[in-house]
Amino acid sequence: MLADTLLIALYSAAGAAGAGLLGLLALRVLRRRSVAVSLAVVAVVTVAAMLAGTMLVCWAMFLSDHDLWVVTMVCAMATVVSLGVALLLGRSVVRGSRELAEATRALGDDGGFTPPTAAPTAELAELSRELAATSARLAASRERERTLEASRRELVAWISHDLRTPLAGIQAMAEALEDGLAGDPRAYHARIRAEVGRMSAMVGDLFELSRIQAGVLALSPARMSVYDLVGDALAGVDALAREHGVRLVGDGVEPVPVEVDGREMSRVLANLLVNAIRRTPADGTVAVAARSEADRVVLSVTDGCGGIPPDDLPRVFDTGWRGTDARTPPGGAGLGLAIVRGIVEAHRGSAVVHNVPGGCRFEVRLPVAG
Protein backbone atom coordinates (compact mmCIF):
# COMPACT_ATOMS: atom_id res chain seq x y z
CA MET A 1 0.00 0.00 0.00
CA LEU A 2 2.78 2.39 0.95
CA ALA A 3 4.69 1.53 -2.19
CA ASP A 4 1.64 2.29 -4.36
CA THR A 5 1.16 5.62 -2.62
CA LEU A 6 4.80 6.56 -3.18
CA LEU A 7 4.55 5.51 -6.81
CA ILE A 8 1.46 7.65 -7.36
CA ALA A 9 3.16 10.64 -5.70
CA LEU A 10 6.25 10.12 -7.87
CA TYR A 11 4.28 9.99 -11.13
CA SER A 12 2.19 13.02 -10.13
CA ALA A 13 5.29 15.02 -9.23
CA ALA A 14 7.03 14.08 -12.47
CA GLY A 15 4.06 15.13 -14.61
CA ALA A 16 3.54 18.40 -12.72
CA ALA A 17 7.26 19.22 -12.84
CA GLY A 18 7.39 18.69 -16.59
CA ALA A 19 4.39 20.96 -17.15
CA GLY A 20 5.86 23.54 -14.77
CA LEU A 21 9.18 23.64 -16.63
CA LEU A 22 7.39 24.14 -19.93
CA GLY A 23 5.34 26.92 -18.31
CA LEU A 24 8.46 28.68 -17.04
CA LEU A 25 9.95 28.51 -20.52
CA ALA A 26 6.75 29.94 -22.01
CA LEU A 27 6.65 32.77 -19.45
CA ARG A 28 10.27 33.62 -20.21
CA VAL A 29 9.56 33.78 -23.93
CA LEU A 30 6.40 35.88 -23.38
CA ARG A 31 7.77 38.05 -20.55
CA ARG A 32 7.36 41.27 -22.58
CA ARG A 33 3.77 40.53 -23.57
CA SER A 34 0.55 41.63 -21.92
CA VAL A 35 -0.44 40.70 -18.37
CA ALA A 36 -3.45 38.88 -19.82
CA VAL A 37 -1.15 36.54 -21.78
CA SER A 38 0.94 35.84 -18.67
CA LEU A 39 -2.18 35.05 -16.63
CA ALA A 40 -3.43 32.75 -19.38
CA VAL A 41 -0.10 30.91 -19.41
CA VAL A 42 -0.25 30.52 -15.62
CA ALA A 43 -3.78 29.12 -15.84
CA VAL A 44 -2.82 26.71 -18.61
CA VAL A 45 0.29 25.58 -16.74
CA THR A 46 -1.74 24.96 -13.57
CA VAL A 47 -4.29 22.79 -15.34
CA ALA A 48 -1.62 21.12 -17.50
CA ALA A 49 0.38 20.19 -14.40
CA MET A 50 -2.71 18.60 -12.89
CA LEU A 51 -3.56 16.88 -16.17
CA ALA A 52 -0.04 15.56 -16.70
CA GLY A 53 0.20 14.17 -13.19
CA THR A 54 -3.26 12.61 -13.47
CA MET A 55 -2.58 11.07 -16.88
CA LEU A 56 0.70 9.56 -15.73
CA VAL A 57 -0.96 8.05 -12.67
CA CYS A 58 -3.80 6.70 -14.81
CA TRP A 59 -1.33 5.21 -17.27
CA ALA A 60 0.65 3.63 -14.44
CA MET A 61 -2.53 2.18 -12.93
CA PHE A 62 -3.69 0.84 -16.32
CA LEU A 63 -7.19 2.30 -16.12
CA SER A 64 -9.79 1.33 -18.73
CA ASP A 65 -10.21 3.41 -21.84
CA HIS A 66 -13.55 4.70 -20.56
CA ASP A 67 -12.13 5.84 -17.23
CA LEU A 68 -9.16 7.44 -18.98
CA TRP A 69 -11.53 9.28 -21.32
CA VAL A 70 -13.61 10.58 -18.38
CA VAL A 71 -10.53 11.91 -16.60
CA THR A 72 -9.30 13.53 -19.80
CA MET A 73 -12.66 15.28 -20.41
CA VAL A 74 -12.79 16.58 -16.84
CA CYS A 75 -9.30 18.03 -17.13
CA ALA A 76 -10.08 19.51 -20.56
CA MET A 77 -13.18 21.29 -19.25
CA ALA A 78 -11.18 22.60 -16.30
CA THR A 79 -8.59 23.90 -18.75
CA VAL A 80 -11.17 25.78 -20.83
CA VAL A 81 -12.87 27.33 -17.80
CA SER A 82 -9.55 28.31 -16.17
CA LEU A 83 -8.27 29.83 -19.38
CA GLY A 84 -11.47 31.87 -19.83
CA VAL A 85 -11.35 33.17 -16.26
CA ALA A 86 -7.66 34.04 -16.62
CA LEU A 87 -8.31 35.96 -19.86
CA LEU A 88 -11.17 37.93 -18.29
CA LEU A 89 -9.06 38.76 -15.25
CA GLY A 90 -6.13 39.67 -17.47
CA ARG A 91 -8.26 42.03 -19.57
CA SER A 92 -9.47 43.74 -16.38
CA VAL A 93 -5.91 44.18 -15.13
CA VAL A 94 -4.75 45.44 -18.53
CA ARG A 95 -7.62 47.94 -18.67
CA GLY A 96 -6.77 49.20 -15.19
CA SER A 97 -3.09 49.47 -16.14
CA ARG A 98 -3.92 51.48 -19.25
CA GLU A 99 -6.16 53.85 -17.28
CA LEU A 100 -3.38 54.33 -14.74
CA ALA A 101 -0.88 54.92 -17.55
CA GLU A 102 -3.15 57.61 -19.05
CA ALA A 103 -3.49 59.32 -15.68
CA THR A 104 0.29 59.15 -15.18
CA ARG A 105 0.86 60.65 -18.63
CA ALA A 106 -1.24 63.64 -17.56
CA LEU A 107 1.01 63.96 -14.51
CA GLY A 108 3.98 64.44 -16.83
CA ASP A 109 2.14 66.84 -19.16
CA ASP A 110 0.39 69.32 -16.89
CA GLY A 111 1.35 68.17 -13.42
CA GLY A 112 -2.15 67.00 -12.48
CA PHE A 113 -3.07 63.46 -11.55
CA THR A 114 -6.59 62.06 -11.38
CA PRO A 115 -6.50 58.43 -10.19
CA PRO A 116 -8.72 55.87 -11.92
CA THR A 117 -12.10 55.28 -10.33
CA ALA A 118 -11.42 51.66 -9.38
CA ALA A 119 -8.20 49.68 -9.62
CA PRO A 120 -8.59 45.94 -10.44
CA THR A 121 -5.83 44.87 -8.06
CA ALA A 122 -4.47 45.98 -4.68
CA GLU A 123 -1.05 46.64 -6.21
CA LEU A 124 -2.46 49.00 -8.84
CA ALA A 125 -4.54 50.72 -6.17
CA GLU A 126 -1.42 51.24 -4.03
CA LEU A 127 0.49 52.55 -7.05
CA SER A 128 -2.37 54.95 -7.79
CA ARG A 129 -2.28 56.27 -4.21
CA GLU A 130 1.49 56.75 -4.37
CA LEU A 131 1.19 58.64 -7.68
CA ALA A 132 -1.53 60.85 -6.19
CA ALA A 133 0.69 61.64 -3.20
CA THR A 134 3.63 62.35 -5.53
CA SER A 135 1.43 64.66 -7.60
CA ALA A 136 0.45 66.59 -4.47
CA ARG A 137 4.08 66.94 -3.43
CA LEU A 138 5.07 68.12 -6.90
CA ALA A 139 2.25 70.68 -6.91
CA ALA A 140 3.37 71.99 -3.52
CA SER A 141 6.97 72.12 -4.73
CA ARG A 142 5.98 74.07 -7.86
CA GLU A 143 3.96 76.49 -5.74
CA ARG A 144 6.93 77.02 -3.41
CA GLU A 145 9.17 77.57 -6.43
CA ARG A 146 6.78 80.16 -7.88
CA THR A 147 6.53 81.91 -4.52
CA LEU A 148 10.31 81.90 -4.11
CA GLU A 149 10.85 83.23 -7.61
CA ALA A 150 8.32 86.01 -7.04
CA SER A 151 9.96 86.96 -3.74
CA ARG A 152 13.38 86.99 -5.40
CA ARG A 153 12.18 89.30 -8.15
CA GLU A 154 10.59 91.54 -5.54
CA LEU A 155 13.77 91.45 -3.48
CA VAL A 156 15.93 92.43 -6.47
CA ALA A 157 13.63 95.38 -7.19
CA TRP A 158 13.68 96.57 -3.59
CA ILE A 159 17.42 96.07 -3.12
CA SER A 160 18.09 97.93 -6.38
CA HIS A 161 16.01 100.83 -5.13
CA ASP A 162 17.52 100.77 -1.65
CA LEU A 163 21.05 100.82 -3.08
CA ARG A 164 20.37 103.33 -5.84
CA THR A 165 18.89 105.97 -3.52
CA PRO A 166 21.82 106.23 -1.06
CA LEU A 167 24.33 105.94 -3.90
CA ALA A 168 22.71 108.91 -5.63
CA GLY A 169 22.83 110.87 -2.37
CA ILE A 170 26.48 109.96 -1.78
CA GLN A 171 27.35 110.97 -5.33
CA ALA A 172 25.58 114.33 -4.92
CA MET A 173 27.30 115.01 -1.58
CA ALA A 174 30.69 113.97 -2.97
CA GLU A 175 30.25 116.37 -5.93
CA ALA A 176 29.22 119.16 -3.56
CA LEU A 177 32.33 118.57 -1.45
CA GLU A 178 34.50 118.42 -4.56
CA ASP A 179 33.11 121.70 -5.93
CA GLY A 180 33.37 123.42 -2.54
CA LEU A 181 29.60 123.93 -2.34
CA ALA A 182 29.11 122.11 0.98
CA GLY A 183 28.31 124.58 3.73
CA ASP A 184 29.21 122.08 6.47
CA PRO A 185 31.68 119.47 5.15
CA ARG A 186 31.71 117.58 8.47
CA ALA A 187 27.95 117.04 8.28
CA TYR A 188 28.31 115.79 4.72
CA HIS A 189 31.06 113.40 5.79
CA ALA A 190 28.89 112.07 8.63
CA ARG A 191 25.96 111.50 6.28
CA ILE A 192 28.17 109.75 3.75
CA ARG A 193 29.59 107.53 6.49
CA ALA A 194 26.08 106.67 7.70
CA GLU A 195 24.87 105.80 4.20
CA VAL A 196 27.95 103.66 3.54
CA GLY A 197 27.38 101.84 6.83
CA ARG A 198 23.75 101.16 5.93
CA MET A 199 24.72 99.81 2.52
CA SER A 200 27.48 97.68 4.06
CA ALA A 201 24.94 96.15 6.46
CA MET A 202 22.62 95.45 3.54
CA VAL A 203 25.38 93.75 1.56
CA GLY A 204 26.30 91.75 4.65
CA ASP A 205 22.72 90.56 4.99
CA LEU A 206 22.67 89.56 1.32
CA PHE A 207 25.88 87.60 1.74
CA GLU A 208 24.56 85.86 4.86
CA LEU A 209 21.30 84.99 3.12
CA SER A 210 23.12 83.63 0.08
CA ARG A 211 25.19 81.33 2.33
CA ILE A 212 22.05 80.11 4.07
CA GLN A 213 20.18 79.42 0.83
CA ALA A 214 23.23 77.71 -0.68
CA GLY A 215 23.49 75.45 2.37
CA VAL A 216 27.08 76.46 3.15
CA LEU A 217 26.45 78.24 6.46
CA ALA A 218 29.22 76.91 8.71
CA LEU A 219 28.20 76.57 12.36
CA SER A 220 30.46 76.22 15.38
CA PRO A 221 28.06 75.06 18.10
CA ALA A 222 29.00 75.36 21.75
CA ARG A 223 27.11 74.76 24.98
CA MET A 224 25.85 77.97 26.58
CA SER A 225 23.02 79.30 28.68
CA VAL A 226 20.04 80.97 27.09
CA TYR A 227 20.19 83.50 29.92
CA ASP A 228 23.63 84.72 28.81
CA LEU A 229 22.61 84.70 25.15
CA VAL A 230 19.55 86.88 25.79
CA GLY A 231 21.47 89.17 28.13
CA ASP A 232 24.09 89.93 25.48
CA ALA A 233 21.41 90.54 22.86
CA LEU A 234 19.50 92.96 25.11
CA ALA A 235 22.68 94.86 25.89
CA GLY A 236 23.40 95.19 22.16
CA VAL A 237 20.05 96.85 21.34
CA ASP A 238 19.65 98.90 24.51
CA ALA A 239 20.79 102.13 22.82
CA LEU A 240 18.36 101.64 19.92
CA ALA A 241 15.50 100.98 22.37
CA ARG A 242 16.25 104.20 24.28
CA GLU A 243 16.39 106.13 21.01
CA HIS A 244 12.90 104.90 20.09
CA GLY A 245 11.53 105.25 23.61
CA VAL A 246 10.85 101.51 23.89
CA ARG A 247 11.21 99.60 27.16
CA LEU A 248 13.02 96.25 27.08
CA VAL A 249 11.88 93.49 29.45
CA GLY A 250 13.83 90.26 29.91
CA ASP A 251 12.59 88.96 33.26
CA GLY A 252 11.06 85.72 31.96
CA VAL A 253 14.28 84.07 30.82
CA GLU A 254 15.13 80.67 32.29
CA PRO A 255 18.79 79.59 32.35
CA VAL A 256 18.24 76.65 30.03
CA PRO A 257 21.33 75.19 28.30
CA VAL A 258 21.49 75.06 24.51
CA GLU A 259 24.15 74.02 22.03
CA VAL A 260 24.28 76.70 19.34
CA ASP A 261 26.64 78.88 17.37
CA GLY A 262 26.81 81.92 19.65
CA ARG A 263 27.57 84.43 16.90
CA GLU A 264 24.80 83.25 14.58
CA MET A 265 22.21 82.92 17.34
CA SER A 266 23.10 86.39 18.61
CA ARG A 267 22.34 87.62 15.12
CA VAL A 268 18.95 85.88 15.27
CA LEU A 269 18.04 87.59 18.55
CA ALA A 270 19.42 90.93 17.36
CA ASN A 271 17.32 90.80 14.17
CA LEU A 272 14.19 89.93 16.13
CA LEU A 273 14.80 92.62 18.74
CA VAL A 274 15.64 95.35 16.19
CA ASN A 275 12.55 94.45 14.18
CA ALA A 276 10.39 94.56 17.34
CA ILE A 277 11.84 97.88 18.54
CA ARG A 278 11.37 99.61 15.20
CA ARG A 279 7.74 98.51 14.93
CA THR A 280 6.76 99.21 18.51
CA PRO A 281 5.52 102.76 19.16
CA ALA A 282 7.19 105.01 21.75
CA ASP A 283 6.42 104.12 25.37
CA GLY A 284 5.77 100.56 24.21
CA THR A 285 7.37 97.38 25.53
CA VAL A 286 9.40 94.62 23.92
CA ALA A 287 9.54 91.51 26.09
CA VAL A 288 11.98 88.62 25.74
CA ALA A 289 11.30 85.26 27.38
CA ALA A 290 12.78 81.77 27.32
CA ARG A 291 11.37 78.55 28.69
CA SER A 292 11.94 74.83 28.48
CA GLU A 293 9.25 72.82 26.75
CA ALA A 294 9.78 69.04 26.57
CA ASP A 295 13.00 68.62 24.56
CA ARG A 296 12.90 72.17 23.20
CA VAL A 297 13.89 75.64 24.33
CA VAL A 298 11.38 78.29 23.28
CA LEU A 299 12.77 81.82 22.88
CA SER A 300 10.12 84.47 22.31
CA VAL A 301 10.17 88.17 21.46
CA THR A 302 6.87 90.00 21.96
CA ASP A 303 6.36 93.51 20.59
CA GLY A 304 3.61 96.14 20.53
CA CYS A 305 3.26 96.56 16.78
CA GLY A 306 -0.51 96.12 16.88
CA GLY A 307 -0.46 92.76 15.14
CA ILE A 308 0.16 91.44 11.64
CA PRO A 309 -2.71 90.99 9.16
CA PRO A 310 -3.69 87.30 9.06
CA ASP A 311 -3.06 87.15 5.30
CA ASP A 312 0.55 88.27 5.85
CA LEU A 313 1.40 85.85 8.67
CA PRO A 314 2.50 83.01 6.33
CA ARG A 315 4.82 85.44 4.48
CA VAL A 316 6.59 87.01 7.44
CA PHE A 317 9.74 84.90 7.05
CA ASP A 318 9.81 85.12 3.25
CA THR A 319 12.77 86.79 1.59
CA GLY A 320 11.99 90.46 0.89
CA TRP A 321 8.84 90.65 3.01
CA ARG A 322 8.55 94.04 4.73
CA GLY A 323 4.95 94.20 5.86
CA THR A 324 4.25 97.19 3.64
CA ASP A 325 4.15 98.03 -0.05
CA ALA A 326 6.13 101.22 0.44
CA ARG A 327 9.44 101.42 -1.38
CA THR A 328 11.26 102.81 1.66
CA PRO A 329 9.62 101.13 4.67
CA PRO A 330 11.13 101.27 8.16
CA GLY A 331 11.74 97.52 8.09
CA GLY A 332 14.84 97.70 5.88
CA ALA A 333 15.49 95.39 2.96
CA GLY A 334 13.26 92.59 4.23
CA LEU A 335 16.14 90.16 4.83
CA GLY A 336 16.30 90.06 8.63
CA LEU A 337 13.50 87.58 9.27
CA ALA A 338 14.52 85.39 6.33
CA ILE A 339 17.99 85.20 7.89
CA VAL A 340 16.42 84.36 11.25
CA ARG A 341 14.54 81.40 9.79
CA GLY A 342 17.58 80.17 7.87
CA ILE A 343 19.90 80.24 10.90
CA VAL A 344 17.32 78.64 13.20
CA GLU A 345 16.60 75.83 10.74
CA ALA A 346 20.36 75.26 10.37
CA HIS A 347 20.31 74.59 14.14
CA ARG A 348 17.53 71.99 13.61
CA GLY A 349 14.99 74.39 15.07
CA SER A 350 11.97 76.32 13.84
CA ALA A 351 10.75 79.93 13.86
CA VAL A 352 7.08 80.91 14.00
CA VAL A 353 5.04 84.05 14.59
CA HIS A 354 1.51 84.63 15.81
CA ASN A 355 -0.52 87.61 16.95
CA VAL A 356 -1.09 88.44 20.61
CA PRO A 357 -3.18 91.24 22.14
CA GLY A 358 -1.55 94.51 21.11
CA GLY A 359 1.20 93.03 18.97
CA CYS A 360 2.82 89.82 17.81
CA ARG A 361 5.15 87.21 19.23
CA PHE A 362 8.06 85.62 17.40
CA GLU A 363 9.07 82.23 18.77
CA VAL A 364 12.31 80.37 18.11
CA ARG A 365 12.34 76.70 19.09
CA LEU A 366 15.73 75.06 19.56
CA PRO A 367 16.78 71.60 20.78
CA VAL A 368 17.85 71.43 24.41
CA ALA A 369 21.53 70.68 24.87
CA GLY A 370 22.11 67.02 25.69
Order of alpha helices (4+ residues) and beta strands (2+ residues): alpha-alpha-alpha-alpha-alpha-beta-alpha-beta-beta-alpha-beta-beta-alpha-beta-beta
